[in-house]
Amino acid sequence: MFLLGTLFLAGCSSQQEPTYAIGDTVESDVMSFTLDAVQPTIAVENSGAATFGPGSDGLAVEGYFMPREYDPEEDKKNPYVAAKGHTLIHLTFTAGNLDRYYVEVGDDLFTIKCNGEEFSADLDTFKLGAKSVKGGWVSMDTVNDLMEVGESSSYLCYVDIPVDIEDLGGEYEVVVNLPNSEGEASPFVYKVAAE
């Protein structure tokens, strides 16, 4: 089994070269990866998850699991809200399995580095919320997804880090370590400007 690797969000610039911009596609001989968007947020939209049954198309409504303006009243029962002093690092990415029976996209995918600290995603801090399908998004409430060979999908996810959103600053780097056929990781660095 190959894992998609580790994704880093760093608060300081590193000396790694070359670097990529959001929207660039990188690949190892096993996987492709595009970082489509990164946005720190306090809340993620919870309403509009996919429904199933007569008359339903099984798709989530537009905007589901996307960053949203936090509203204490509206978000009382929203499970996708950062605790006080925390931030949700919301990521939209596209991954493709180029050459393995399957690869896992999951909670071990991410390590967040910001302001000189490092936070590893785990079952308590990571949420994979939606996956692209023909015609829209399917809501997911999980920490992993398996991709078969030849499959490519976009994902919406977040990592909850114990850093207040007001304390995030500077330029970020998203380092993606894609598995390769030698059983090692190939690192790729995305530069992300602070908002």
C-alpha positions in Angstrom: 0.0 0.0 0.0 1.3 3.4 -0.9 0.2 6.5 1.1 -0.1 9.9 -0.5 2.7 11.2 1.7 2.9 14.1 3.9 1.7 17.6 3.2 3.3 20.4 5.1 2.1 24.0 5.5 5.1 26.0 6.8 5.1 29.5 8.2 8.7 30.2 7.1 10.3 29.9 3.8 12.6 27.0 3.3 15.6 26.5 1.0 14.0 23.8 -1.0 14.0 24.2 -4.8 12.2 24.2 -7.2 8.9 25.6 -5.9 5.4 25.5 -7.3 2.4 27.8 -7.2 -1.2 26.9 -6.2 -2.7 25.3 -9.3 0.5 23.7 -10.5 0.4 19.9 -11.0 3.3 17.8 -9.8 3.9 14.1 -10.0 6.0 11.1 -9.0 6.0 7.9 -11.1 3.1 6.7 -8.8 0.9 9.8 -8.1 -0.1 13.2 -9.4 -1.1 16.1 -7.1 -2.5 19.6 -7.7 -2.9 21.9 -4.7 -6.0 23.8 -5.9 -6.6 26.1 -2.9 -5.5 26.7 0.7 -7.6 28.9 3.1 -7.4 29.2 6.9 -10.8 29.5 8.4 -12.8 29.2 11.6 -15.8 27.3 10.2 -16.6 25.0 7.3 -20.1 24.8 5.8 -22.1 21.9 7.2 -25.5 22.3 5.6 -26.2 20.7 2.3 -24.6 17.2 2.6 -25.7 14.7 0.0 -29.0 13.1 0.6 -30.2 9.8 -0.9 -33.6 8.5 -1.7 -36.4 9.1 -4.1 -35.8 12.3 -6.1 -32.3 12.8 -4.8 -29.2 13.0 -7.0 -26.9 12.0 -4.1 -24.8 15.2 -4.5 -24.0 17.8 -1.9 -25.3 21.3 -2.5 -22.9 23.9 -3.9 -20.7 25.3 -1.2 -20.9 22.3 1.1 -17.7 21.8 3.2 -16.2 25.1 2.0 -14.8 27.7 4.3 -17.4 30.1 5.6 -17.8 33.2 7.8 -18.1 32.0 11.4 -21.4 33.0 13.0 -21.8 31.9 16.7 -25.6 31.6 16.5 -25.7 29.8 13.1 -22.7 27.5 14.0 -24.0 26.3 17.4 -24.5 22.8 16.1 -21.9 22.8 13.3 -19.3 20.1 14.0 -16.9 21.8 11.6 -15.9 24.8 13.7 -12.5 25.4 15.2 -12.2 25.6 19.0 -11.2 29.0 20.4 -7.5 29.4 19.7 -7.6 26.9 16.8 -7.7 27.3 13.0 -9.0 25.0 10.3 -6.5 24.8 7.4 -8.9 24.1 4.6 -7.4 22.4 1.5 -8.8 21.7 -1.9 -6.6 19.3 -3.9 -6.7 16.9 -6.8 -4.8 13.6 -6.6 -4.4 10.8 -9.1 -3.2 7.2 -8.8 -0.9 6.7 -11.8 0.6 3.3 -11.2 -0.5 1.3 -8.2 -3.4 -1.1 -7.4 -4.6 1.5 -4.9 -3.3 4.4 -2.9 -4.8 5.9 0.3 -5.6 9.6 0.7 -6.1 10.1 4.4 -5.3 11.6 7.8 -1.6 10.7 7.6 -1.4 12.9 4.5 -0.8 16.1 6.3 1.6 17.7 8.7 1.0 21.5 9.2 4.0 23.7 10.0 3.3 27.3 10.9 4.9 30.0 13.1 7.8 27.6 13.9 5.6 24.8 15.1 4.6 21.4 13.6 1.2 19.7 13.8 0.6 16.2 12.5 -2.9 15.4 11.3 -4.5 12.5 13.0 -8.0 11.0 13.5 -8.9 13.9 15.8 -7.6 16.8 13.7 -8.3 15.8 10.1 -11.5 15.6 8.2 -12.0 14.6 4.6 -15.4 16.2 3.8 -16.1 15.8 0.1 -14.9 14.1 -3.0 -15.6 15.1 -6.6 -17.8 12.9 -8.8 -19.3 13.4 -12.2 -21.8 16.3 -11.8 -20.7 17.6 -8.4 -19.4 16.6 -4.9 -20.3 13.7 -2.7 -20.1 14.4 1.0 -17.9 12.2 3.1 -17.5 12.0 6.8 -14.2 10.1 7.0 -10.5 10.3 7.4 -9.4 8.4 4.3 -10.3 7.3 0.8 -8.8 4.6 -1.5 -8.0 5.5 -5.1 -7.7 2.7 -7.7 -5.2 2.8 -10.5 -6.1 5.4 -13.1 -8.5 7.2 -10.7 -8.2 11.0 -10.2 -10.4 12.9 -7.8 -10.6 16.3 -6.1 -11.1 16.5 -2.4 -12.1 19.1 0.2 -10.5 18.6 3.6 -9.2 20.4 6.7 -6.6 20.0 9.4 -7.4 21.5 12.8 -4.3 23.2 14.3 -4.0 24.8 17.8 -3.0 28.2 16.5 -5.4 31.2 16.5 -6.3 32.4 13.0 -5.2 35.9 14.0 -1.7 34.5 14.8 -1.1 33.0 11.3 1.1 35.1 9.1 3.9 35.2 6.7 4.4 33.1 3.6 3.4 29.5 3.8 4.9 26.5 2.1 2.9 23.4 1.3 5.3 20.5 0.9 3.8 17.4 -0.7 5.7 14.1 -0.4 4.4 11.8 -3.1 5.2 8.1 -2.9 7.3 6.8 -5.7 8.0 3.3 -7.1 11.2 3.0 -5.1 9.2 3.1 -1.9 10.4 6.6 -1.0 8.8 10.0 -1.1 9.3 12.7 -3.7 8.9 16.1 -2.1 7.3 19.1 -4.0 7.1 22.6 -2.5 4.1 24.9 -3.0 4.6 28.6 -2.0 1.4 30.1 -0.5 1.1 33.8 0.2 -0.5 34.8 3.5 -4.0 36.4 3.2 
